[in-house]
Amino acid sequence: MERLPERLVGSDVRLVRLDAHGVGSDIRPVTILGSESVRELARQYGQELDARRFRMLIELDTEVPRVEDGWKAACSRART
């Protein structure tokens, strides 16, 4: 079964989560942000926010705030 990130990107996707905050290095990083996460943050701050300020490589149109936080670290291969 093809996973959502592979379907959206069209190639291999590797999601990682570090065990400790602030450690690690990125090799060919991909940053992902859900649109509803930005809207939730805007509601909390009481002002409109432009998602571009977070400099994400991929912005997904989501319906649940922070849904991307729940994605497990994974290494997968695109299906051919």
Protein Blocks (a to p, Z undefined) as FASTA:
>chain_A
ZZfklmmnopacdddddfbghiacdehiaddddfklmmmmmmmnopacdfklnopabdcd
dfbehklmmpccddddddZZ
